Amino acid sequence: MNIAATIAAELNVKESQVSTALQLLAEGNTVPFIARYRKEATGGLDDSQLRTIEERANYLKELQERKETILAAIEEQGKLSDALKEQILACETKARLEDLYLPYKKRRKTKADIAREAGLEELTDKLIADPNAAPEELAQAFITEGFEDTKKALDGARAILVDRFALDADLVGEVRERMFTEGSMGAHVVEGKEAEGAKFKDYFDFNEPFHKLPSHRILALLRGENEGVLQLQLDAGDDADYEDVIASRFELDRSSKWLADAVHWGWRTKLYISSSLDVRMRLKEIAEEGALKIFATNLRDVLLAAPAGQRATIGLDPGYRNGVKCAVVDKTGKVLDTAIVYPHQPQNQWSQAVQTLSTLCAKHSVDLMAIGNGTASRETEKLAQEIADLIKQAGGQRPTPVVVSESGASVYSASPLAAEEFPDMDVSLRGAVSIARRLQDPLAELVKIDPKAIGVGQYQHDVNQTALARTLDGVVESAVNGVGVDLNTASVPLLERVAGVNSTIAANIVSYRNEHGSFASRKELKKVPRLGPKAFEQSAGFLRINGGTDPLDSSAVHPEAYPVVSRIAEKTGLGISELIGNTRVLSTLAPADFADETFGIPTVTDIIAELDKPGRDPRPEFKTATFKEGVHKVSDLTPGMILEGTVTNVAAFGAFVDVGVHQDGLVHVSAMSHKFVSDPHEVVRSGQVVKVKVMEVDVERQRIGLSLRLDDEPGQPAPKRRGDSPRGSSKSGGRGEGKRSGHKSGRGSRGGSRGRTGGAGSAGGGAMADALKKAGF
């Protein structure tokens, strides 16, 4: 098998591109490095294509190795014909390969094997050859030990015939494909589980073709079955169609009742069961592939969310009984101060909280107030707004309150990494630090958390965890290297994600930095223990040094390409510092004039673009959503309201939006645009600020229906969009994909009594203004 040619055909690229990519990967080059700095070699393959090439190559290598194993096993049995060998070598999937191997696979002795040993194969052939003969009469001559009467002999003959069906690779493959394309999945609620399984209500009476089931519905159905709420039925379609296929394949005359019954028996007891198992496995694979794709896209959006930047920030981790945990960090993320205040029920120490937090903000010149979006978030946001207004009234710079997703903050707080970073800090306060830092720079902080805990997936616990980890690691690696890392401020977890840097090297970089001070140049990296030439080659372009000895070290230009910049500077008559950011000069340059055998036009084009805007952050501009005053819980919502919110998660069926009521609302894909939308990611991304209209409110089930089409009218059926395909044919009338179907937001599970709304905060306003002045405002 020519692996490179196969992959090239699948990706519609040149075989030479794939061959080169595989060679570079085999030499230990990382995907980000190849994608960024070896464009000439690969013809410009991006990181997504490179990862696909790597995955497909591994699959095809495993397939090739399995072929060799199977060929050797059949050869050893003396049964390998030229035709069979050709079929095996031509296999493109593992499923087809295993179908061909079935007749030669070692297995436990079956009823068919016992019947063959008793000489009943001849009876089977006679029954096929003479459909008009009386089966009982033919069987009389084959009565033997273990088959003492005609009924047992005929049962043995039937077992042999059915075994032939089950071991015929072409028949098995055809039936399997027919069942997947023509069959359907049915679901019904298990009696007595209606109340317990209310979240699966949309599937209590459900049916949809296998090939139309989207990934989220498959996973919801399987979860419902796993939890004992749903009973699933795999309907292959009309039995007669499959029996026709079987009879035709073996040229069986079903005018013989015995042969007709044998065909029916073979279909129901063998081929239907094996095909059902295969369909379930195939559906699970489809579902996992879809879930992984959605998780990867959402994670990338969250990691690449707009950073607020280097600004002094106070992180507020809201809570009722246990108080609001507070942590102030400076513009570099260093912890300056911590506190716990109790403004909400049951303590209701609102005024004391205002005074404490105002003093902290004044003392440390806080610019941003990061508020976790969990329990008591809106009440704490109101507290922050009051403090910000008081600071402004006192003549200070008003800090900006911002609600931040706290998903994973508690996981980080209890992690060994947090314990190492803050050994003397209470676990509860570490979460506040994380909330503050993730507002400053989401990417730098979120890399410390297991991606599965960030809360942007779709049934992440139901998919293959190895595949999930591999996919998410690739996303994090791509995001980190796409943005670049400040060598003099990056943490060990962030450095670990840089191409070519492992955990040992990352720790050594930080140790070297602590011992010798900030890095002055990229060349100094070569002095770090264990960071050899290969690691330097892979990582240097992604590590940035601001204010170093060489201005190019703050850019994405790789050190190996610095000679190209020198040639550009020489031709323009400018120094490198004068060249950087000089759009007027750089825009006149022709990349071909500086290309050579080592650095082609694509690389030179990248170099010129980087010189124009060195170290440019690809992330969007920082924006925040403003929640509507007076709207704190689901019951405060009414259809027709227009609200501002933040997209927290994007699934295959729509997007969840935080509108400030502790429960995400859903914008179904059909309510995203007046045009047909096949993928919600075409319209929104996680972290995006959007305006939505409230279309439906179900207080009892804590469900909110939203629309991005602000001209939609609540209570009116959504207009039919061109290209709309019918949704799940749930007989109960529910929209399987239009509900949360297992999605759990970071705040949805923390609902309950809102308690105090902060009305007491106005008490003592004048005294607080005096306190602020004394604190330095």
N, C-alpha and C positions, 0 to 999 in steps of 0.2 A: 504493500500500500504506500502510495506517495502522499504522506501526511500534508506536506506543504501545498501540494496541488489541490487536495481535497478541501482544505481550509480556504485556500484562495478562491475556489469556486463558490464556496458558501458565502464569503464576504464580498465577492465581486471585486477582488483586488488582484494584483499580479502575484504569480507564484514566487518571483524573486523577492518581493516585499515580505512575504510570509517566511521564506527561508532565512532571510537576513534577520528578521525579528527573532525567530527561534534560535538562531546562532548567538545573537546578542544576549538573549535570556540565558542560554546555556553557559555563557561566559561569566554569568553572575551580575549582569547589568539589571538595574531595577526598571520597572515600567515607567515611573515618572522621568527618570533620566533618559531613557530611550525616546520617550515621546517628546521631550523638550530639546534634547541636545544631539539626537542622532536622526534628524528628519531626512537628511540626504540618504542615509543608508536604508531607511524603511519606506521612503517615498511619502513621508508625512503621516504615517499611521498615528492615530491619537491613542490616549491611554485606554479608552474603552475597547477599541479594536485590539490593542495589544493584550489586554486581559482576556478577551474572547479567544484570541489565538493561543494563549497559554493554556486556558481551560480545555479547548477543543483538542489541542495537541496531547494533553494528558489523557483525555478520553480515548482518542484514537490509538495512542500507544498501549493503553490497557486493552483495547479491543484487539489490536494486533497480537499482543502477548497471549490473550485468551484463544485466539485463532490457532496459534502455534501449539498451545497446550492441547486443544481439542483435536487437531490434526494428528498429533503424536499419539493420543489416546486411541483414536479410531484406527490408526495405522497398526498399533500394537495388537488390536483385535483382528487384524487382517481383513477389515471391511471397508477400507478407504479406496473408493473408486475415483477415477479421474473426474467424473461428473460431480461427485460429492465434493471433492477437493475444490473444484472450480466454484461451486456454490458457496462454500465456506469462505474462500478467499474474497468473494465478491460481496460479502455481508457488510452492510453499512451501519448496522445497529447491533447492540448486544442482545436485544430481544430476538431478532431474526437468527442470530448465531446460536442461541440456546435452543431455539425451536429445531434447528437442524441437528443439534447434538442429542436431543431427547431420546431417539431410538438406541443410542449407543452409550447412554449414561448408566453408570452403575446405580441400581435401585433395589429396594426390597422386593422380594418375590411377590408378585401380584396374582390375583385370581387368573388372569390371562396366562401368566407364565406356568401356573400349575396345570391349566387346561392344555397348554401346548405340550407339556411333558407327558400328559396322558393321551396324546395323539389326536386331540380334538381339532387341530388346525385343518385337517382334511375334511372334517364335518362342516366346518365354517365355509370352506371353498365350495363344497357340494351344495350347500344351502344358497350360496350366491349364484352358482352356475345354473341351478335348476329351481327357479322361483315357484314353479308349478308343483313341485314335489311336496309330499306331505312331510313336514319337519319331523314329526314323531317317528315315521317309518324310517327316515334316514338316520335318525339318532339311535335306533335299535342296535345298529351294528357297532356303535361306539360306547356302549355301556361298559364301564371298567371300574377299577378300584377308585373310590372317591367320587365317582359319577355313576352311582348304582341304578339310576333310572333315566328315562328319556328326558324328563324335566331338567335334571341336573346336567345332563350332557348338553342339552340345548342352552342352558344358562352358561355353561363353559364356552360354548361356541360364540354366544353373544359377547362374553367378556373379551374374547380374542378379537372379534370384529370392532368392538368399542375401543380396544387398545390401539388398533390400527388407526382409527380416527384420531385419537389423542396424540399419536406419534407422527402424524403427517404434518410436516412443517408448513407446507403451503396451505393446507386446510386450516390449521390452527391460526395462521396469520390472517387469512381471509375472514374467518369468523370473528376474530378479535377486532379487526378494523370495521367490519359491518356493525358489530354491537356498539362500538364507540360512536359511529356516525349516525346510527338509526335508533339507538336506545335512549333511555331517559332515566333520571334519578327522581325517585319519589320519596316523600318523607311524611310521616304521621306522628303525632304526639303519642307517647306511651301513656296508657290509661292511668290516671291518677297523678300525672306529672304536670298538669296544666298550670297550676299556680307556681310550683317550684321552678318550672322552666319558662316563665313568662317572657324572658328576654328572647326566646326562640319562637315566639308566637307566630311570626311571619312564615314559619316553616311547619306549622302544625298540620297543614293540608297543602302539600306542595308537590309540583312536578315540573321538570324542565329537561330538555334534551342534554345529554352529556356534553356534546360539542359546543353548546352555547353557555354552559355554566361558567361564570367568571370566577376568578380565584377567591375573592372574598366570600362568595356564597358557598363554594366547596368547603372552605375551612370552617365556616359557620355550621354547615351541615355535619361535618365530621366531629366538630366539638360538641354539638348537640347530641350526637350519637354516643360519644365518649362519656358524656355526663349523664347518660341514661334517660335523657328527655325525649330524644327523637328515635324513631325506628326507620331505617333507610331501606328502600327497595330499589334494586337495580333491574329495570325492565328492559330486556333486550329487544322487545318488539314482538312480531308475529313468529311463533315457533315454526310455522310451516315454511317460512322463508329460509330459515337456517337448515331445516331438514332437507329442503330442496338442494341446498348447497352441498350438504354431506352426501346425499344420494347421488348427485351428479358427479361429484369428485370420484366416487368409487364405483360408478356405473351400476348402481343397485336398482333392481326392479321392485318397486314397492307395491306391486300387485300382490306380492307375497306378504301376508299379514305379519309373518315372523320377521321379515326384513324391515318392514315399515316400523314395527315395534322396536326393533333393535336400533334403528336410526333415531327414533324418538328418545329411547333410553340413553343412547350415546350423547345426544344433544343435552338433555336435561341433567344427566349425572356427571358428565365429563366436560364437554366443551363449554357449556354455559357457566359452570363453576370456575373453570380456569380462565375464561374470558372475563368473568365478573371480577375475579381477583386482579387481573391485568388492568381492567378499566379503573378499578379503585386506585391501583398504584399509579396509573397514568394521570388520573384526576388529581391525586395528591402531588405529583410532580408538577403539573400545570399550576396548581394552587401555590405551591412553594415558589415556583419561578416568578409568578405574579407578585407574591408577597415580598420576595427578596428585591424585586425591581422597585416596588413602591417604597419599601423601607430604605433602600439605597438612595432613591431620589429625595425622600424627605430628610434623611440624615444629611445629605449633601447641602440641602437648603438651610438646615438648622446650623450646621457647622460654618457655612459661609454667610450667615446672617450679618447684617450691618453691625460693626462694632461701635460703641459709643466713644471709644478712644481713651486716651490717657487723661482721665479726669477723676478727681477725688470723689469717691462714692461711698455711700452708706448702704449696706445690705440689710434688708428687713425680712426675716423669716417669720411670717405671721402665725399666730396661734391664739387660742382662747385661754384655757386654764393654765397652760404652761407658759404663757406670755409670748411676746414678740421678741425674738432673738435679734440682736443688732450687732453689726460689725462695720467699722470704718476702715477703708483701705485708701492708700494714697494713689497717685496717678499711675504708679508702677505695679499696683496690686499688693503692696506691703501692708500688713495689718497694723493699724495705729491705735485702735481702741475697740472695746466691746462692751455690751450692756444687755440686760434683759428688762423689758418694761411690761406692765400688765394693764393696758388700757381697756381691755374688753372684759366681758363677763368671765368668771364671777367676781373678779377683784374690782373692775371698773375704775381703775386708777388713771383716768384719762389725762387730767391736768399734770400729774406727776410725769406721765409719759411724754407729754408735750414739752415739758421743761427739760427733761433728760435729753431727749433727741435734739431739741433746739440747741442746747449747750454743746452737744457733740458736733452738730453741723457748723456751729460758729467757731468752735475750737480748731477744727480741721479744714475749714473753708470748703465744705462739701458742695459739690456741683451737681451730683446726681443721687437720687434716692431709688434704689432697686428693691422692688417689693415682690416677694414670692407670690405665685398665683394660687396657693393652696387655701386651706381653711382660714377664714377671717381675712382674706386678701382685700376685699372691697372696703371693709371697715378700717383696715390698716392703711389702705390707700387714702381714705378720707382723713385719717390722722396725719399722713404725710403731706397732703394738700394744705391742711390747716397750718402745719409747721412752716411750709414753704411760703404761704401767704404772710404769716407773722414775721418771718425773716425779711421779706420784701418790705413790709410796713415799717420795720425797724431800720430800713436803709441799707440792708445787706443785699447780696446777689441771691436771687431766689433759686434754690436748688430745684431741679426738675424731677418729679416723681415718675417712675416708669415701672409698669408691671412686667415681671420677668417670669418665664417658665421655670419652675423649680424641680421639674422632673429629673430624677437622679441625684439631687442634692443630698438627700438622706443616705443614698448608697455611697456617695463620696465621703460623707461625714464619718461613716463607720469603717471606711476602708483603711488598710495598712498605709496607703500613700498619705491619707489625711493625718493619720497618727504620726507618721514620720515628719510631715510638714509642720504640724501643730501639736507636738507631744504634750504640752502643758495646757492646751485649750479644751474646754468642755466640748463633748461631741455635738451638743445642740447648737453651739455657736459656730462650728465649722460650716454648717449649712448656710449661715448668713454670709460668711466669707465667700463661699462658692457663688451665691446669688449675686453679690456685688461684682465679683470678678467676671462672671459670665455676661454681665451688661457691658463691662469695659471691652472685653474681647471674648466672644463666645467660643471661638475656635480654640484658643489657648487654654480655656478652662474645661471645655467639654471633652477634650482628649484624655482627661484624667478619669473619665467615667466610662464604664462598660457601655458601648453603643446601644445594647439592648435595653438599658435602663433610662435612655434619654426620652423615651415615650413617643416616638414618631413612627412606630411600626404598625403592621396589620397582622394580628395573630402571630407575633414573633415567637411565642412560646410553643406554637404548634408546628413549626417548620424544622427542618434538619438543622441542628445547631452548628454542626461543622461547616455546612455551606453558608449559614448565616454569618458566622464569625469571619469566614474567608471573604465574603462579599463586603461586610462592613469595614473590615480592616483595609480593603482596597479603597473604599470611599474615603476613609479618614486619611489614608496615605495620599490620595489624590488631592484632597482639600488642603492639607497642610503644605504640600509641596507647591500647589498652585498659588498659595498666598505668600509662601516664604516665611522664614523664621529668623527673628532677631537673635543672633548668636550670643549676645551679651545679657539677654534677659530671659531667654527661654528656659522652661523647667525641664526636668528629665523626661516626664511623660510626653512633652511636646517634641523634644529632640529625638525621642525614640521613633517618632513617625516620619522623620526626615529620611529620604532615600539613602540607603547605604549605612545608616546609623542604627546599631542595635542597642539593647539596654545597657550593656557594659560600656560601650563607647559613649553613650549619652551621659552616663554617670561620671565617666572620666572627663568629659568636656566640662561638666559643672564643677568637678573637683579641681580641675586645672584653673578654671576661671576664679574660683574662690581663693586659690593659693597665689595666683600670679596677677589677678586683676583682670579687667576687661581685655578682650582680644583687640589688638590694634589692626590686624589684617587677617585675611583668610589663610595666608601662608603659615601663620602661627598655629593653625589647626594641626599641622604635621608634627607638632611637638607633643600632641595629646597621646598618651599611651594607648596602644592597640588601634589607633586610627592610621591605617596604612594607606598606601597609594590608591588602592581600589576604593576604599571607603571615602578618601578625599575626592577622588574623581566623581563618585556618585553623589556626594552630599554638598560639595562646595558651592555649586550654583544656587542651591536652595537656602543657604545660610547667609544672612546679611549682617553687615557691620556698618552702623551709622556713625559718622564722624571719625572713621579710621584713617589710616595713612594713605590708602588708595581709594579714591572716590568710586571706582568701579565695584568695590566690595559691598556697596550698599545696593547694588543692582542685581538683576537676574542674569547678567552676562557671566558666563562660566570663565574661570581663570584661564582655561586652555584657549579661550578666544580673545584674550586681552591683546595679543599681537594684531588682530584684525582692527581693534579700536585704535591702536597706535598708528596703523596705516591710514585710517580715516582722519585722525588728528593731523598727521603729517600732510596729507593732501589738502586739508582745509586750512592749514596754517594756524590752527587753534590748539590750545592746551586741552587736555582731557576734561578738566573742570569747566573750561569755557564751552566745550562741546556739549556737555550734559545739559539737557533741557533747552538746547538752542534749536527750537523748531524751525526757525527761518533757514538755517544752514542744513539741518538734517533732512528737511523735506526736499531738498534739491539733489540729494545723493541717489545714485543708481546702484543698487546692491550688486549688480553684475560686475561693477568696476573693482570690487574688493573681494570677490569670490576667488577661491583657488581650489586645489585638489582636496584639501582638508575641509574647508568651510565653503559650502555651496551657497547658492542664492537664498534658499529658505532660512538658513542660519544667519546669514548676513542681514536679511530682512528683519529677523527677530532682534538682532543686535541693534540696528538703527532705531527700531521701535522702542526698545528698552532705554536707549540713550535719550530718546525724546521725553519719556516719562519714566525715569528710573525708580524701581521699587514700587511701582504703582499697585495699590491694593485693589484686587478685582472685585471686592465685596461692595455691595450697594451702600448708598448714603443712609445714615442712621435716621430712623423715623419712629414715632410712637403713636399708639392708638389712644384716643380720648374716649373713655367710657361715659355713657349718658348719666347725668346726675339723677339720683332717685331710683335708679335701676340697680338692685343688688341681688335679687333672687329671681328664680324662674317665674314666680307668681306676679312679679312686677312687670312682666312683659305682656304686651297686648299686640295682636295682629295689626299690621300696618305701620308699626314703629320702624323708623330708619335709624340704624345704629352704626357706630364705628367699632371695629373689632380686629383681632389678629388671628390669622390662620395658624392653627396649632398642629394640624395633621391633614395630609391629603391621602385619600384612599382611592381605590378604583371606582367607587360609586359616587364620590363627591369629596367635599372638604369640610372639616370641623373648624368652627370659628369661635374664639373666646370673645364674648360680648360683655363680660364682667359680671356674670351671675353664677360662677362656680360650676357651671355645666355648659360644655360646648354645644353650640347649635350646629345643625347640619345643613349645608348647602348641597342639595342633590345635584348630580351632574346635569340633570335636565333643567335646573334653575340657574345655570351659570352664565348662559349666553343665549341670545336669540338665534345663534347659529348652532349647528350640530357640534357637540364636543365629544370626542371619543376618549380623551384622556384628560382628567381634571388638571393635570400638571400643565396643560396647554394654557390654562387660564390663571391659576394661582400657584403659589409656592408656600411652604411652611415659613412662618415669620412675617409674611406680607400683611400690611395694614389694608383693610378693605371696608367698604360701606355695604351694609346688607339691610334687607327689609325682613321683618318678622312676618312669616306667613302662617305659622301654626304653633300653638303652645299647648303642651300636654303636661300639666303640673303633676298629675298622679304618676306618670311614667318618667317624669323629668326629661322630656324630649322637646326640642325646639327646632322647628322647620324654618329655614332662612332662604333668601333668594338674593343673588347678585343683580338680578334684573329689577331695578328699583321701580319700574313701572308696572310690575305684577300686582294684581289685586288679591288679597287674602280671600279664601273661600271659593275662588274661581279656579276651574281646572286649568292646568298649565297648557298653553297652546302647543299643538303638535309641531315638532320640529322636523324639518326635512332630514331624512336619514335616520330618524329614531328607530331603534329596534325594540320589540316588545320586551318588557322586563319579565322577571321570573313569573311563570304562570301559577302563582300561589292562589289557590282557590279561595283562601280566606280573604283575598283582596289586599293583603298587606304588601308593602314594597320591601322585599327581602333586602335589597341593597340600600333602601332608603332609610333604614333604621340604623342604630348604632351597631347591631349585630356583633357584639363581643368587643367592640372598641371601648377602651377605658381611658379616659383622659386623666391627667395628673390631678385635676380638681374634681372630676365627676364623682369619684369615690369618697370625697371628703365633704359631702354635703351635710345638711342638717341645719340646726338652728343658727341663725345669723347672730342672734344675741344683740348686743349693744351696737348701735349704728354710729356712735361717736357724738351724739348730740350734746353731751356734757362738755365737749371740747371747747366750746365757746366761753366757758366759765374761766374767769381769771385772765382774759385776753390782755387787759391793760398791764397787769402785773407781769405777764409773760413778755410783753414788749420791753418793759424795764429790764427784765432779766437778760433779754437778748442784747440790749445795749451794753450791759455790764460784761457780757460774754465776748464783746468785741465788734458787734455790728453797729 
